[in-house]
Amino acid sequence: MAGGIANHLEGEEALDALAERLARARRVTALTGAGVSAASGIPTFRGEGGLWRGRDPKTFASREGFRANPKLVWELTRERRELMARAEPNRAHEVLAAWSRRLPRFTLITQNIDGLHERAGTIGALRLHGSIWDVACALQCEQAPRRWRDRKAHTRRLPPKCIYCGGLLRPGQVSFGQRLPLDAALRAGMAVDCDVFLVIGTSAEVHPAAGMIGQAAQAGAFTCEINLVDTPASAIIDLALRRPAEEVLDALETRLLAFEAQAAP
Ligand code: NAD
């Protein structure tokens, strides 16, 4: 539905129309990216002021990057782990968590690895890229699970060693070129078949997550992008809201609660 019907709406009018759609929807799905956590002080991948500035993420968030310089990858991971551990969920996380508990069929799909959706109390978040706290054996030794949680790995001498085989340990989040966790990918694939699909704070450049926007539109969903700037997905979405996620979601929640209060017997 390129150039959709609601694209001409501005500001408050657009929020009213979207809130009405959300209130009527039988199934709502939201796909989030790093922009949702920007207000919590976690820099995005792309854009000004990022931890990644001056470095192509692919040089270290990939197998090749790790092979080339495991110590540097772990130093950057330590930096991000310390930052993410200190961060607190913001209003965007809170509203999405409230929807996961209140809306009858709401699914949250996230590319984020910071765990802030879960810490805000979101039920059933589908984490496509795993967690910053995951680790994996770089040699994929037989004794080790595919990935496991180790919150202390970055505090050891870097690069840390696999506790099973003594080889190198690598950060366990999904890196470029790796397959997504099967269960989360399958559930996310089913959730794109919805009435309203929200795309929040993602540059829509990382696949396969970005492909879900087109799939949702094809399946007949009303698609809305909440981002500060245009992205490759902007051309195919029905409504673009160019304001911070934490503001837009707060405004939508106010309206939704008002609808629910009116509808209550
Ligand atoms: P990205 O960095 O590529 O894009 C972030 C997007 O958020 C940009 O389009 C930016 O304009 C937008 N944005 C910034 N502040 C915003 C705000 N307040 N409200 C709404 N939008 C805002 O992020 P992505 O698309 O998620 O990139 C993919 C990869 O980055 C993922 O693999 C993810 O694992 C990784 N990543 C995760 C985190 C995290 O977990 N917090 C942080 C950095 C990178």
Residues whose N, C-alpha, C, O or C-beta is under 5 A from the ligand:
A	BS01	NAD	G33 A34 G35 S37 A38 I42 P43 T44 F45 R46 Q111 N112 I113 D114 H129 G201 T202 S203 A204 V206 I226 N227 L228 V229 R243 P244 A245
